[in-house]
Amino acid sequence: MKKTVLVSGGAGFIGSHVTVELIEAGYDVVVADNFSNCDRTCFEGVKKITGREDLPLVVMDFCDKKAVKDLFTKYHIDAVIHFAAFKAVGESVDKPLMYYQNNLVSFMNVLETAQEIGGCNVLFSSSATVYGEPDTVPVTEDTPRKPAMSPYGNTKTMCEDILRDTVKANGGKLKGILLRYFNPIGAHPSALIGELPRGVPNNLVPFITQTAVGKREVLNIFGNDYPTPDGTCQRDFIDIVDLARAHVFAVTRMIEGKMKEDCEVFNVGTGRPLSVMELVNAFEKVNGVKVNYKIAPRRAGDITAIWADPTKANTEMGWKATRTIEETLKAAWAWECHLAGE
Ligand code: UD1
């Protein structure tokens, strides 16, 4: 029998790509979203890519416990992937309570409901932000977490702990996987779904593509005096489709009972560091377009260099990132051009 995966926040950037990969791997998916930070574009794109016009969509807020309960009553959920959360670092500094309220309550409602129905497989979307400024790179899953630099980062650390404690209290009935994402970028090769930031993008790649297409005048490169080879920060940029596929591996591992511990954690990265400057240069070269950029002061709170040691995910889950940075940056540009109607 087909297994059903609930994807909370399934209409967003990561959620929509994960939904596509789950459907293509043979899962039934229920998408739930309150559209607080996205519109219907990606949900419609998912239906087009997968040919699933009947893809279930539940418009709801995960902070509404009754709505979460009703959802788990209506559908037989074999696993839930929880994305529904706010994610803007700067905004979280200005509005901490909004972040704690939304990100913690929504996740606790999922866990409480999973517990009430006698257990479930829960996958939480965590972030490399939990490592803070690491003492050594690359980071493994055993690299100590550091105090979060923002309320947003703190919600990731706290949700990791909430999941771990809940799994422990449920004696094997409720299982959890924490996926720590590095920097997801790019778009689906169909150019039907991709990142759709509202207002001025905070993240690097949407800013690059918007500058290249003429929506933004100039890309600020935040600092070229870091102790790195070219002075700009280094990150582990991972293709969104590769990242989405990691979720399929993780869900299958949970559903097929292949977990070694009831709560597992995996880094989802490529293991390849790339600097901001290298990324901008690669984007220009592969797409044959210029990006108007200037060197600007450092951005507060930025980490100098972080990239993953993805060995655990490679060997334990059998997942590996396969797309080249050229493929990824081409896809990011194709998506921006699609949005511009070209
Ligand atoms: C950020 C968050 C991280 C979050 C992730 C979500 C911080 C410290 N970290 O990661 O918690 O999980 O977003 O996607 O905010 N850059 C520029 N110019 C720009 C934009 C970015 O030079 O206009 C540089 C940044 O200084 C950084 C790199 O590009 O060195 C990547 O930035 P970004 O895409 O925002 O991701 P992170 O900061 O790594």
Boltz pocket constraint, residues with backbone or C-beta under 6 A from the ligand:
constraints:
  - pocket:
      binder: B
      contacts: [[A, 87], [A, 89], [A, 127], [A, 128], [A, 129], [A, 153], [A, 181], [A, 182], [A, 183], [A, 184], [A, 201], [A, 202], [A, 203], [A, 204], [A, 205], [A, 207], [A, 219], [A, 220], [A, 221], [A, 222], [A, 223], [A, 233], [A, 234], [A, 235], [A, 276], [A, 299], [A, 300], [A, 301], [A, 302], [A, 303]]
      max_distance: 6.0
